[in-house]
Amino acid sequence: MLKELVVNAAPHETRVALLENGTIVEVFIEREDETSIAGNIYKGRVQRVLPGMQAAFVDIGFDQAAFIYVDDVLDTASYTMYQKFEQDNDMEVDAEAENGAIETLNMAENHTSWKASLNQECNIEDLLTEGQEIMVQVAKSSIGSKGPRVTTHISLAGRYMVLLPTVDHIGISKKIGNEAERSRLKDLLLSIRKNNFGYIFRTQAQGIDKETIQKELNFLNKTWENILAKNKKASATCLVYKDLTITFRAVRDLLADEADKLIIDSKEEYTNVKNFLKKLMPDVKLSVELYQGRESIFDAYNIEGDVARALKKKVWLKSGGYIVIDQTEALVAIDVNTGRYVGKHNFDETILKTNLEAVKEIAYQIRLRNIGGIIIIDFIDMKKEQHREKVMAHMNEAMKNDKCQTNVLPLTELGLVQMTRKRTRRNLTRTLCKPCFYCNGDGHLLSGKSICYKIYRDLVSEAGDIMGNRFTVKVHPEIAQLLHGREKHLISSLEKQFSKPITIYPEPHYHIEEYHIFESLIK
């Protein structure tokens, strides 16, 4: 399978698309605002401690305060308990999470229980006080109305390893399955490690030699020393360490394992990428091309249209069926419909084919749109058990290509599939769109008939208080057309009832639901 990274770099925005056989499967967008701060380290100041939630708000210099849970506050007690817990439970760590985020393996069994034990021993008010200055790393950028989530457990991702300066633990990516290789890497690190820092080998570390490990270890340790030195001199609130840009993260994390070639349209960024590869990844021989075409690089690779379609609620299937994707604050609902597809043989086969086609498209759209959190999928109801099992088997298989952690529950009797997907960054819709200024995000407008009836009721209500001998109603042109046409009887009945003429005046700049009623005198 040919995998390519296409990078559209501009001063204000960088877009990276991952293509598989020419089809976009993931898109990453970074803009110069607070939505692209994941991985950055700040010296912040505690604004408010919330004992009832065992959390606190931390000012890191943005409009929205950052949020930190008690589990993410480093102290001597929690550090000691973490060491004891990992020894008791033989914990391993997965270093392949997006944006260098570190997630504990077997989270359901391990991570939750050690957090619970921390909550029993440590209270947020014992660890933080208002006005206190602390160094934190952004674990999750702001999503919607939620501010960024931060942690004092710092992690610094390199090419082959991730440094965890607050935890004494050596971990190896679960994707390195060979036990001999896992033992070799651990022994190599133990032979050269001169501190109690934690280190995690990433998938790319498989087969690397001692000299390469030593260079990476020295680089990460030096970076951490520089961060500590800058934090000591800096005053809250300020940026202490800025993570790599999205282009360099794509080169570091995706280019070797997820893609075979990188094409970029900026000469400056092209030079920077080549220097980055030469300095930090000299052993990697990959194709990096400078795009010099006249049209936009995203247009040349037919990406722009795919991104635009990924913002629409309705997605058509090849058979004529379709899925509808509704994103709410709490969850995402996906509905499957047969649409124009009527089948060829019988009703059950029509439903099965639509559901199977929908499974493939749903998995693709979830990954492309970066939909996270709780996801509810409403498949068309299937009567045969073997059909239900077949759909679920295809669903589980389709989600295997997704790097984000997912959990798919069995199909319910109502034909619903409940699943969760780890939310690491804003989804595509939240990144590129904002709530409609017409409907304020409701997704609905009053119908023309409803607006006409509302005007009718207001005219009746205000008629007794108006001293003039005529009415003027200013409305949107579409409503004016209705009141002069199909709904003309409303105005005629009121003119007859009040013995006063009513003039409908169109105002092109009005919102469709906006109108104003005026009184005037006829001389």
LUMMARBA-353851 format. One record per residue (C-alpha): residue number from 1; residue in one letter; x, y, z. Coordinates in Angstrom, 3 decimals, padded with zeros to 6 digits. Layout:
N
<node NUM,'A',<X,Y,Z>>,
...
***
This chain:
523
<node 1,'M',<000.000,000.000,000.000>>,
<node 2,'L',<001.418,003.374,-001.044>>,
<node 3,'K',<001.296,005.865,001.828>>,
<node 4,'E',<002.085,009.535,001.323>>,
<node 5,'L',<002.165,012.646,003.491>>,
<node 6,'V',<001.010,015.795,001.712>>,
<node 7,'V',<001.882,019.042,003.518>>,
<node 8,'N',<000.343,022.421,002.736>>,
<node 9,'A',<002.445,024.943,004.698>>,
<node 10,'A',<001.445,028.602,005.060>>,
<node 11,'P',<002.543,031.245,007.604>>,
<node 12,'H',<-000.794,031.118,009.426>>,
<node 13,'E',<-001.765,027.458,008.967>>,
<node 14,'T',<-000.198,024.071,008.237>>,
<node 15,'R',<-002.251,021.142,006.950>>,
<node 16,'V',<-000.959,017.586,006.743>>,
<node 17,'A',<-002.898,014.841,004.950>>,
<node 18,'L',<-002.081,011.141,005.164>>,
<node 19,'L',<-002.978,009.340,001.929>>,
<node 20,'E',<-003.325,005.594,001.452>>,
<node 21,'N',<-003.322,004.609,-002.230>>,
<node 22,'G',<-004.290,008.158,-003.107>>,
<node 23,'T',<-007.226,008.363,-000.658>>,
<node 24,'I',<-007.071,010.713,002.322>>,
<node 25,'V',<-007.489,008.827,005.620>>,
<node 26,'E',<-006.323,011.406,008.167>>,
<node 27,'V',<-005.859,015.148,008.191>>,
<node 28,'F',<-004.012,017.260,010.761>>,
<node 29,'I',<-004.439,021.030,010.956>>,
<node 30,'E',<-002.376,023.399,013.081>>,
<node 31,'R',<-003.028,027.113,013.386>>,
<node 32,'E',<-001.242,029.822,015.312>>,
<node 33,'D',<-003.655,029.879,018.237>>,
<node 34,'E',<-004.312,028.046,021.482>>,
<node 35,'T',<-005.775,025.023,019.685>>,
<node 36,'S',<-002.274,023.801,018.788>>,
<node 37,'I',<-000.625,023.777,022.223>>,
<node 38,'A',<-000.698,020.044,023.039>>,
<node 39,'G',<002.766,018.990,024.211>>,
<node 40,'N',<003.841,022.527,025.134>>,
<node 41,'I',<005.176,023.145,028.645>>,
<node 42,'Y',<004.183,026.276,030.581>>,
<node 43,'K',<004.968,027.889,033.879>>,
<node 44,'G',<001.484,028.530,035.207>>,
<node 45,'R',<-000.226,029.910,038.264>>,
<node 46,'V',<-003.005,028.153,040.160>>,
<node 47,'Q',<-006.154,030.241,039.847>>,
<node 48,'R',<-008.664,028.230,041.819>>,
<node 49,'V',<-008.669,024.944,043.752>>,
<node 50,'L',<-011.858,022.844,043.610>>,
<node 51,'P',<-011.907,020.305,046.474>>,
<node 52,'G',<-015.348,019.050,045.443>>,
<node 53,'M',<-013.986,017.984,042.058>>,
<node 54,'Q',<-010.451,017.160,043.229>>,
<node 55,'A',<-009.148,019.454,040.499>>,
<node 56,'A',<-007.872,022.974,039.952>>,
<node 57,'F',<-007.765,025.713,037.321>>,
<node 58,'V',<-004.329,026.880,036.201>>,
<node 59,'D',<-003.626,030.110,034.311>>,
<node 60,'I',<-001.115,029.419,031.524>>,
<node 61,'G',<-001.620,032.678,029.646>>,
<node 62,'F',<-004.727,031.986,027.527>>,
<node 63,'D',<-008.327,033.188,027.717>>,
<node 64,'Q',<-009.452,029.776,028.978>>,
<node 65,'A',<-007.839,028.516,032.172>>,
<node 66,'A',<-006.292,025.049,032.031>>,
<node 67,'F',<-007.750,022.186,034.063>>,
<node 68,'I',<-005.697,019.757,036.183>>,
<node 69,'Y',<-006.919,016.693,038.096>>,
<node 70,'V',<-005.432,015.545,041.382>>,
<node 71,'D',<-004.028,012.458,039.608>>,
<node 72,'D',<-001.958,014.720,037.352>>,
<node 73,'V',<-000.308,016.651,040.188>>,
<node 74,'L',<003.164,015.362,040.993>>,
<node 75,'D',<004.111,015.030,044.648>>,
<node 76,'T',<006.306,012.735,046.719>>,
<node 77,'A',<003.422,010.586,047.913>>,
<node 78,'S',<001.916,010.001,044.470>>,
<node 79,'Y',<005.350,009.330,042.954>>,
<node 80,'T',<006.108,006.687,045.602>>,
<node 81,'M',<002.668,005.100,045.193>>,
<node 82,'Y',<003.061,004.990,041.420>>,
<node 83,'Q',<006.394,003.173,041.764>>,
<node 84,'K',<004.869,000.639,044.159>>,
<node 85,'F',<001.824,000.124,041.937>>,
<node 86,'E',<003.824,-000.482,038.766>>,
<node 87,'Q',<005.975,-003.026,040.626>>,
<node 88,'D',<002.922,-004.839,041.976>>,
<node 89,'N',<001.124,-004.887,038.617>>,
<node 90,'D',<004.052,-005.238,036.169>>,
<node 91,'M',<002.796,-002.261,034.140>>,
<node 92,'E',<003.857,-001.572,030.569>>,
<node 93,'V',<003.383,001.614,028.607>>,
<node 94,'D',<002.347,002.307,025.054>>,
<node 95,'A',<004.347,005.132,023.501>>,
<node 96,'E',<002.413,005.199,020.252>>,
<node 97,'A',<-000.415,007.506,021.333>>,
<node 98,'E',<-000.946,010.595,019.198>>,
<node 99,'N',<001.034,013.788,019.885>>,
<node 100,'G',<003.495,011.845,022.051>>,
<node 101,'A',<000.860,011.303,024.738>>,
<node 102,'I',<001.579,008.401,027.063>>,
<node 103,'E',<-001.121,005.937,027.958>>,
<node 104,'T',<-000.880,002.986,030.315>>,
<node 105,'L',<-001.600,-000.398,028.792>>,
<node 106,'N',<-004.412,-002.459,030.283>>,
<node 107,'M',<-005.938,000.829,031.379>>,
<node 108,'A',<-009.195,-000.671,032.576>>,
<node 109,'E',<-007.389,-002.967,035.029>>,
<node 110,'N',<-004.399,-000.852,036.037>>,
<node 111,'H',<-004.691,002.874,035.438>>,
<node 112,'T',<-008.069,003.394,037.080>>,
<node 113,'S',<-007.194,001.512,040.254>>,
<node 114,'W',<-003.934,003.337,040.943>>,
<node 115,'K',<-005.687,006.644,040.359>>,
<node 116,'A',<-008.375,005.608,042.832>>,
<node 117,'S',<-005.714,004.753,045.409>>,
<node 118,'L',<-004.159,008.187,044.906>>,
<node 119,'N',<-007.503,009.850,045.526>>,
<node 120,'Q',<-007.761,008.058,048.865>>,
<node 121,'E',<-004.358,009.339,050.017>>,
<node 122,'C',<-004.018,012.786,048.411>>,
<node 123,'N',<-006.422,015.719,048.239>>,
<node 124,'I',<-006.036,018.501,045.707>>,
<node 125,'E',<-006.060,021.143,048.464>>,
<node 126,'D',<-003.045,019.435,050.082>>,
<node 127,'L',<-001.065,019.612,046.833>>,
<node 128,'L',<-002.007,022.990,045.340>>,
<node 129,'T',<-002.865,026.433,046.699>>,
<node 130,'E',<-004.222,029.486,044.900>>,
<node 131,'G',<-001.410,031.645,043.555>>,
<node 132,'Q',<001.097,028.779,043.511>>,
<node 133,'E',<003.409,028.601,040.483>>,
<node 134,'I',<003.756,025.186,038.826>>,
<node 135,'M',<005.251,023.798,035.624>>,
<node 136,'V',<002.686,021.912,033.553>>,
<node 137,'Q',<002.460,020.237,030.153>>,
<node 138,'V',<-000.648,020.414,027.978>>,
<node 139,'A',<-002.022,016.881,027.675>>,
<node 140,'K',<-005.091,017.898,025.661>>,
<node 141,'S',<-005.772,021.131,023.820>>,
<node 142,'S',<-009.022,022.977,024.431>>,
<node 143,'I',<-012.047,021.253,022.894>>,
<node 144,'G',<-015.264,023.244,022.485>>,
<node 145,'S',<-016.059,025.056,025.722>>,
<node 146,'K',<-013.543,022.977,027.681>>,
<node 147,'G',<-010.170,024.520,028.386>>,
<node 148,'P',<-006.910,022.640,027.899>>,
<node 149,'R',<-006.071,019.788,030.266>>,
<node 150,'V',<-002.610,019.885,031.822>>,
<node 151,'T',<-000.399,017.606,033.876>>,
<node 152,'T',<002.795,017.912,035.918>>,
<node 153,'H',<003.887,014.465,034.646>>,
<node 154,'I',<006.078,015.699,031.803>>,
<node 155,'S',<006.843,013.559,028.738>>,
<node 156,'L',<009.283,014.449,025.955>>,
<node 157,'A',<009.034,012.403,022.773>>,
<node 158,'G',<012.066,011.655,020.656>>,
<node 159,'R',<012.516,009.579,017.524>>,
<node 160,'Y',<013.120,006.290,019.335>>,
<node 161,'M',<012.267,007.015,022.967>>,
<node 162,'V',<010.014,009.055,025.208>>,
<node 163,'L',<011.524,010.613,028.320>>,
<node 164,'L',<009.463,010.591,031.537>>,
<node 165,'P',<011.535,012.622,034.012>>,
<node 166,'T',<008.980,012.237,036.846>>,
<node 167,'V',<008.669,008.433,036.768>>,
<node 168,'D',<011.400,005.791,037.243>>,
<node 169,'H',<010.171,003.239,034.717>>,
<node 170,'I',<011.417,001.570,031.553>>,
<node 171,'G',<008.704,000.683,029.046>>,
<node 172,'I',<008.629,-000.768,025.568>>,
<node 173,'S',<005.990,-000.244,022.897>>,
<node 174,'K',<003.523,-003.115,022.720>>,
<node 175,'K',<004.056,-003.175,018.951>>,
<node 176,'I',<007.524,-004.634,019.544>>,
<node 177,'G',<006.358,-008.199,020.127>>,
<node 178,'N',<009.674,-010.096,020.020>>,
<node 179,'E',<010.640,-010.888,023.617>>,
<node 180,'A',<014.350,-011.155,022.813>>,
<node 181,'E',<014.299,-007.681,021.245>>,
<node 182,'R',<012.407,-006.261,024.214>>,
<node 183,'S',<014.986,-007.701,026.623>>,
<node 184,'R',<017.870,-006.416,024.495>>,
<node 185,'L',<016.515,-002.867,024.459>>,
<node 186,'K',<015.882,-002.847,028.196>>,
<node 187,'D',<019.347,-004.189,029.006>>,
<node 188,'L',<020.983,-001.642,026.691>>,
<node 189,'L',<019.199,001.237,028.377>>,
<node 190,'L',<019.980,000.003,031.879>>,
<node 191,'S',<023.673,-000.206,030.971>>,
<node 192,'I',<023.883,003.459,029.919>>,
<node 193,'R',<021.235,005.153,032.085>>,
<node 194,'K',<022.787,007.387,034.768>>,
<node 195,'N',<019.635,008.735,036.413>>,
<node 196,'N',<016.246,007.596,037.666>>,
<node 197,'F',<014.302,009.027,034.742>>,
<node 198,'G',<011.751,006.903,032.969>>,
<node 199,'Y',<012.222,005.977,029.315>>,
<node 200,'I',<009.873,004.309,026.861>>,
<node 201,'F',<011.028,002.736,023.619>>,
<node 202,'R',<008.845,003.560,020.644>>,
<node 203,'T',<008.154,001.168,017.764>>,
<node 204,'Q',<010.920,002.773,015.664>>,
<node 205,'A',<013.490,001.638,018.281>>,
<node 206,'Q',<013.318,-001.946,017.079>>,
<node 207,'G',<016.799,-003.028,015.965>>,
<node 208,'I',<018.677,000.189,016.877>>,
<node 209,'D',<022.182,-000.038,018.341>>,
<node 210,'K',<023.668,001.210,021.605>>,
<node 211,'E',<025.261,004.304,020.051>>,
<node 212,'T',<021.910,005.470,018.657>>,
<node 213,'I',<020.225,004.941,022.019>>,
<node 214,'Q',<022.987,006.924,023.747>>,
<node 215,'K',<022.597,009.868,021.334>>,
<node 216,'E',<018.819,009.941,021.823>>,
<node 217,'L',<019.137,009.661,025.592>>,
<node 218,'N',<021.650,012.535,025.726>>,
<node 219,'F',<019.453,014.702,023.507>>,
<node 220,'L',<016.326,014.149,025.635>>,
<node 221,'N',<018.212,014.689,028.916>>,
<node 222,'K',<019.738,017.922,027.613>>,
<node 223,'T',<016.306,019.131,026.509>>,
<node 224,'W',<014.944,018.460,030.004>>,
<node 225,'E',<017.853,020.340,031.629>>,
<node 226,'N',<017.156,023.345,029.417>>,
<node 227,'I',<013.457,023.237,030.343>>,
<node 228,'L',<014.277,023.197,034.077>>,
<node 229,'A',<016.721,026.090,033.673>>,
<node 230,'K',<014.221,028.201,031.733>>,
<node 231,'N',<011.429,027.403,034.200>>,
<node 232,'K',<013.625,028.546,037.102>>,
<node 233,'K',<014.261,031.951,035.505>>,
<node 234,'A',<010.809,032.502,033.998>>,
<node 235,'S',<007.865,034.165,035.681>>,
<node 236,'A',<004.332,032.798,035.482>>,
<node 237,'T',<002.516,032.725,033.109>>,
<node 238,'C',<004.743,031.903,030.145>>,
<node 239,'L',<005.781,029.278,027.623>>,
<node 240,'V',<008.758,027.219,028.769>>,
<node 241,'Y',<008.993,024.665,025.956>>,
<node 242,'K',<007.260,024.529,022.578>>,
<node 243,'D',<006.666,021.120,021.055>>,
<node 244,'L',<007.601,020.395,017.455>>,
<node 245,'T',<005.381,021.851,014.759>>,
<node 246,'I',<002.892,019.553,013.093>>,
<node 247,'T',<005.201,019.159,010.065>>,
<node 248,'F',<008.112,017.895,012.128>>,
<node 249,'R',<005.844,015.687,014.252>>,
<node 250,'A',<004.560,014.142,011.036>>,
<node 251,'V',<008.138,013.521,009.884>>,
<node 252,'R',<009.163,012.058,013.242>>,
<node 253,'D',<006.100,009.943,013.957>>,
<node 254,'L',<004.547,009.084,010.607>>,
<node 255,'L',<007.075,009.246,007.823>>,
<node 256,'A',<009.001,006.053,008.578>>,
<node 257,'D',<006.163,003.745,009.643>>,
<node 258,'E',<002.983,005.341,008.302>>,
<node 259,'A',<004.181,006.829,005.009>>,
<node 260,'D',<006.729,006.206,002.287>>,
<node 261,'K',<006.997,009.722,000.904>>,
<node 262,'L',<006.463,013.348,001.932>>,
<node 263,'I',<005.448,016.085,-000.512>>,
<node 264,'I',<005.534,019.693,000.716>>,
<node 265,'D',<004.674,022.947,-001.065>>,
<node 266,'S',<006.867,025.363,000.914>>,
<node 267,'K',<010.515,025.753,-000.087>>,
<node 268,'E',<011.427,027.029,003.382>>,
<node 269,'E',<009.705,024.132,005.145>>,
<node 270,'Y',<011.194,021.702,002.612>>,
<node 271,'T',<014.696,022.892,003.574>>,
<node 272,'N',<013.811,022.696,007.283>>,
<node 273,'V',<012.553,019.134,006.903>>,
<node 274,'K',<015.697,018.063,005.066>>,
<node 275,'N',<017.850,019.597,007.827>>,
<node 276,'F',<015.674,017.980,010.490>>,
<node 277,'L',<016.146,014.556,008.893>>,
<node 278,'K',<019.881,015.100,008.522>>,
<node 279,'K',<020.311,016.181,012.146>>,
<node 280,'L',<017.961,013.890,014.058>>,
<node 281,'M',<017.228,011.010,011.691>>,
<node 282,'P',<020.382,010.578,009.575>>,
<node 283,'D',<019.856,006.832,009.212>>,
<node 284,'V',<016.417,007.252,007.650>>,
<node 285,'K',<016.446,007.383,003.861>>,
<node 286,'L',<013.049,008.652,002.803>>,
<node 287,'S',<011.673,010.509,-000.180>>,
<node 288,'V',<010.987,014.193,000.469>>,
<node 289,'E',<009.745,016.177,-002.526>>,
<node 290,'L',<009.112,019.889,-003.065>>,
<node 291,'Y',<005.825,020.518,-004.858>>,
<node 292,'Q',<006.106,023.321,-007.402>>,
<node 293,'G',<002.800,023.083,-009.275>>,
<node 294,'R',<000.687,026.143,-010.027>>,
<node 295,'E',<-002.493,024.933,-008.333>>,
<node 296,'S',<-002.809,024.312,-004.599>>,
<node 297,'I',<-001.166,021.074,-003.488>>,
<node 298,'F',<-004.424,019.931,-001.827>>,
<node 299,'D',<-006.273,020.524,-005.094>>,
<node 300,'A',<-003.613,018.689,-007.089>>,
<node 301,'Y',<-004.068,015.603,-004.890>>,
<node 302,'N',<-007.892,015.947,-004.768>>,
<node 303,'I',<-007.805,016.511,-001.002>>,
<node 304,'E',<-009.707,019.810,-000.775>>,
<node 305,'G',<-012.998,018.257,-001.895>>,
<node 306,'D',<-012.609,015.294,000.488>>,
<node 307,'V',<-012.067,017.649,003.430>>,
<node 308,'A',<-015.163,019.682,002.440>>,
<node 309,'R',<-017.280,016.495,002.240>>,
<node 310,'A',<-016.011,015.458,005.682>>,
<node 311,'L',<-017.782,018.509,007.142>>,
<node 312,'K',<-021.227,017.479,005.894>>,
<node 313,'K',<-023.764,015.639,008.027>>,
<node 314,'K',<-024.975,013.315,005.279>>,
<node 315,'V',<-022.581,010.907,003.550>>,
<node 316,'W',<-023.870,008.912,000.573>>,
<node 317,'L',<-022.926,005.265,000.091>>,
<node 318,'K',<-022.168,003.791,-003.334>>,
<node 319,'S',<-025.293,001.630,-003.290>>,
<node 320,'G',<-027.603,004.630,-002.771>>,
<node 321,'G',<-027.901,004.354,000.998>>,
<node 322,'Y',<-026.474,007.010,003.299>>,
<node 323,'I',<-025.307,007.723,006.832>>,
<node 324,'V',<-026.045,010.835,008.901>>,
<node 325,'I',<-023.453,012.031,011.433>>,
<node 326,'D',<-024.733,014.277,014.245>>,
<node 327,'Q',<-022.170,015.677,016.671>>,
<node 328,'T',<-023.448,016.865,020.045>>,
<node 329,'E',<-021.703,018.062,023.197>>,
<node 330,'A',<-022.090,014.680,024.906>>,
<node 331,'L',<-021.784,012.162,022.073>>,
<node 332,'V',<-021.820,011.541,018.340>>,
<node 333,'A',<-024.811,009.762,016.774>>,
<node 334,'I',<-024.477,008.008,013.414>>,
<node 335,'D',<-027.643,006.825,011.659>>,
<node 336,'V',<-027.694,004.333,008.766>>,
<node 337,'N',<-030.454,004.529,006.107>>,
<node 338,'T',<-031.206,002.611,002.897>>,
<node 339,'G',<-031.954,005.839,001.013>>,
<node 340,'R',<-032.372,005.178,-002.714>>,
<node 341,'Y',<-031.163,001.573,-002.468>>,
<node 342,'V',<-034.038,-000.911,-002.863>>,
<node 343,'G',<-032.028,-004.109,-003.334>>,
<node 344,'K',<-032.302,-006.899,-005.898>>,
<node 345,'H',<-033.496,-010.020,-004.075>>,
<node 346,'N',<-035.096,-009.688,-000.636>>,
<node 347,'F',<-035.471,-007.188,002.169>>,
<node 348,'D',<-033.032,-008.875,004.586>>,
<node 349,'E',<-030.239,-008.915,002.000>>,
<node 350,'T',<-030.879,-005.252,001.188>>,
<node 351,'I',<-030.484,-004.314,004.852>>,
<node 352,'L',<-027.371,-006.451,005.302>>,
<node 353,'K',<-025.648,-004.965,002.258>>,
<node 354,'T',<-026.458,-001.409,003.368>>,
<node 355,'N',<-025.179,-002.045,006.892>>,
<node 356,'L',<-021.962,-003.672,005.655>>,
<node 357,'E',<-021.297,-000.804,003.276>>,
<node 358,'A',<-022.044,001.635,006.096>>,
<node 359,'V',<-019.531,-000.096,008.409>>,
<node 360,'K',<-016.649,000.629,006.048>>,
<node 361,'E',<-017.718,004.245,005.542>>,
<node 362,'I',<-018.318,004.851,009.259>>,
<node 363,'A',<-014.831,003.592,010.214>>,
<node 364,'Y',<-013.355,005.797,007.484>>,
<node 365,'Q',<-015.308,008.907,008.531>>,
<node 366,'I',<-014.529,008.452,012.239>>,
<node 367,'R',<-010.814,008.378,011.461>>,
<node 368,'L',<-010.897,011.181,008.875>>,
<node 369,'R',<-013.026,013.507,011.008>>,
<node 370,'N',<-011.136,012.504,014.174>>,
<node 371,'I',<-014.394,011.875,016.015>>,
<node 372,'G',<-013.789,011.045,019.676>>,
<node 373,'G',<-015.641,010.352,022.913>>,
<node 374,'I',<-018.877,008.350,022.963>>,
<node 375,'I',<-020.190,007.248,019.564>>,
<node 376,'I',<-023.621,005.642,019.032>>,
<node 377,'I',<-024.266,003.919,015.688>>,
<node 378,'D',<-027.858,003.112,014.725>>,
<node 379,'F',<-027.724,000.337,012.142>>,
<node 380,'I',<-030.819,-000.721,010.228>>,
<node 381,'D',<-032.517,-003.434,012.291>>,
<node 382,'M',<-031.542,-006.983,011.249>>,
<node 383,'K',<-033.719,-009.986,012.118>>,
<node 384,'K',<-031.182,-012.742,011.413>>,
<node 385,'E',<-028.553,-013.399,014.067>>,
<node 386,'Q',<-025.920,-014.365,011.482>>,
<node 387,'H',<-026.390,-010.993,009.789>>,
<node 388,'R',<-025.906,-009.182,013.101>>,
<node 389,'E',<-022.744,-011.165,013.818>>,
<node 390,'K',<-021.387,-010.469,010.339>>,
<node 391,'V',<-021.882,-006.715,010.718>>,
<node 392,'M',<-020.138,-006.694,014.122>>,
<node 393,'A',<-017.227,-008.755,012.775>>,
<node 394,'H',<-016.772,-006.264,009.935>>,
<node 395,'M',<-017.049,-003.360,012.397>>,
<node 396,'N',<-014.291,-004.702,014.652>>,
<node 397,'E',<-012.092,-005.453,011.658>>,
<node 398,'A',<-012.623,-001.988,010.153>>,
<node 399,'M',<-011.575,-000.239,013.384>>,
<node 400,'K',<-008.222,-002.075,013.527>>,
<node 401,'N',<-006.657,000.457,011.152>>,
<node 402,'D',<-007.366,003.270,013.616>>,
<node 403,'K',<-004.320,004.201,015.729>>,
<node 404,'C',<-006.500,005.831,018.385>>,
<node 405,'Q',<-007.666,003.637,021.233>>,
<node 406,'T',<-011.207,002.390,020.552>>,
<node 407,'N',<-013.630,000.130,022.386>>,
<node 408,'V',<-016.592,-001.327,020.457>>,
<node 409,'L',<-019.414,-002.921,022.478>>,
<node 410,'P',<-021.722,-005.679,021.138>>,
<node 411,'L',<-024.784,-004.859,019.046>>,
<node 412,'T',<-027.881,-004.277,021.190>>,
<node 413,'E',<-031.362,-005.663,020.518>>,
<node 414,'L',<-032.343,-002.258,019.138>>,
<node 415,'G',<-029.597,-002.429,016.514>>,
<node 416,'L',<-027.345,000.090,018.283>>,
<node 417,'V',<-023.565,-000.127,018.569>>,
<node 418,'Q',<-021.960,001.805,021.405>>,
<node 419,'M',<-018.275,002.606,021.135>>,
<node 420,'T',<-015.688,004.978,022.522>>,
<node 421,'R',<-012.649,006.505,020.819>>,
<node 422,'K',<-009.876,008.338,022.609>>,
<node 423,'R',<-010.178,012.084,022.138>>,
<node 424,'T',<-006.714,013.631,021.678>>,
<node 425,'R',<-007.395,016.807,019.720>>,
<node 426,'R',<-010.236,018.771,018.183>>,
<node 427,'N',<-012.223,016.974,015.555>>,
<node 428,'L',<-012.282,018.315,012.009>>,
<node 429,'T',<-015.639,020.084,012.372>>,
<node 430,'R',<-014.623,021.965,015.525>>,
<node 431,'T',<-011.285,022.901,013.934>>,
<node 432,'L',<-012.683,024.303,010.697>>,
<node 433,'C',<-016.198,025.449,011.641>>,
<node 434,'K',<-018.052,027.559,014.169>>,
<node 435,'P',<-021.719,027.551,015.248>>,
<node 436,'C',<-024.130,029.047,012.714>>,
<node 437,'F',<-024.766,032.711,013.521>>,
<node 438,'Y',<-028.318,032.288,012.205>>,
<node 439,'C',<-029.404,029.420,014.460>>,
<node 440,'N',<-026.679,029.705,017.147>>,
<node 441,'G',<-025.743,026.093,016.571>>,
<node 442,'D',<-029.254,024.699,016.972>>,
<node 443,'G',<-029.272,023.440,013.407>>,
<node 444,'H',<-032.820,024.658,012.773>>,
<node 445,'L',<-034.620,027.826,011.691>>,
<node 446,'L',<-038.296,028.652,012.059>>,
<node 447,'S',<-040.208,027.845,008.898>>,
<node 448,'G',<-041.603,030.701,006.822>>,
<node 449,'K',<-045.151,029.771,007.806>>,
<node 450,'S',<-044.229,029.768,011.524>>,
<node 451,'I',<-042.714,033.243,011.202>>,
<node 452,'C',<-045.829,034.555,009.431>>,
<node 453,'Y',<-048.071,033.168,012.182>>,
<node 454,'K',<-045.795,034.707,014.827>>,
<node 455,'I',<-046.101,038.109,013.112>>,
<node 456,'Y',<-049.883,037.640,013.052>>,
<node 457,'R',<-049.957,036.967,016.819>>,
<node 458,'D',<-047.771,039.983,017.592>>,
<node 459,'L',<-049.945,042.261,015.463>>,
<node 460,'V',<-053.039,041.079,017.343>>,
<node 461,'S',<-051.262,041.596,020.668>>,
<node 462,'E',<-050.025,045.100,019.859>>,
<node 463,'A',<-053.095,046.393,018.032>>,
<node 464,'G',<-054.812,047.638,021.179>>,
<node 465,'D',<-051.799,049.714,022.281>>,
<node 466,'I',<-050.977,051.345,018.955>>,
<node 467,'M',<-052.221,054.908,018.572>>,
<node 468,'G',<-051.533,055.261,014.853>>,
<node 469,'N',<-053.954,054.439,012.070>>,
<node 470,'R',<-051.738,052.076,010.091>>,
<node 471,'F',<-049.116,049.336,010.586>>,
<node 472,'T',<-045.759,048.879,008.819>>,
<node 473,'V',<-044.050,045.496,009.211>>,
<node 474,'K',<-040.425,045.183,008.110>>,
<node 475,'V',<-039.405,041.582,007.367>>,
<node 476,'H',<-036.912,039.437,005.440>>,
<node 477,'P',<-037.718,039.412,001.661>>,
<node 478,'E',<-038.636,035.704,001.768>>,
<node 479,'I',<-041.233,036.357,004.491>>,
<node 480,'A',<-042.499,039.433,002.611>>,
<node 481,'Q',<-043.093,037.239,-000.422>>,
<node 482,'L',<-045.097,034.777,001.691>>,
<node 483,'L',<-047.218,037.529,003.253>>,
<node 484,'H',<-047.970,038.921,-000.202>>,
<node 485,'G',<-048.650,035.446,-001.554>>,
<node 486,'R',<-049.740,032.206,000.158>>,
<node 487,'E',<-050.221,033.837,003.572>>,
<node 488,'K',<-051.909,036.989,002.275>>,
<node 489,'H',<-055.149,035.992,004.024>>,
<node 490,'L',<-053.480,036.669,007.410>>,
<node 491,'I',<-052.881,040.315,006.549>>,
<node 492,'S',<-056.297,040.725,004.906>>,
<node 493,'S',<-058.119,039.370,007.973>>,
<node 494,'L',<-056.211,041.727,010.296>>,
<node 495,'E',<-056.870,044.764,008.097>>,
<node 496,'K',<-060.547,043.908,008.173>>,
<node 497,'Q',<-060.539,043.263,011.939>>,
<node 498,'F',<-058.745,046.490,012.917>>,
<node 499,'S',<-059.864,048.698,010.008>>,
<node 500,'K',<-056.256,049.727,009.522>>,
<node 501,'P',<-054.006,049.134,006.493>>,
<node 502,'I',<-050.909,046.967,007.001>>,
<node 503,'T',<-047.830,047.536,004.809>>,
<node 504,'I',<-045.267,044.745,004.428>>,
<node 505,'Y',<-041.801,046.141,003.735>>,
<node 506,'P',<-038.893,043.786,002.744>>,
<node 507,'E',<-035.471,044.385,004.326>>,
<node 508,'P',<-032.715,042.388,002.548>>,
<node 509,'H',<-030.240,042.671,005.459>>,
<node 510,'Y',<-032.667,041.154,008.008>>,
<node 511,'H',<-032.170,037.686,009.492>>,
<node 512,'I',<-034.968,035.450,008.152>>,
<node 513,'E',<-036.559,035.284,011.633>>,
<node 514,'E',<-036.186,039.019,012.280>>,
<node 515,'Y',<-039.061,041.471,011.917>>,
<node 516,'H',<-040.208,044.801,013.372>>,
<node 517,'I',<-043.683,046.321,013.691>>,
<node 518,'F',<-044.116,050.104,013.463>>,
<node 519,'E',<-047.124,052.420,013.841>>,
<node 520,'S',<-047.690,055.511,011.719>>,
<node 521,'L',<-050.335,058.087,010.908>>,
<node 522,'I',<-051.953,058.676,007.498>>,
<node 523,'K',<-052.453,062.385,006.878>>,
***
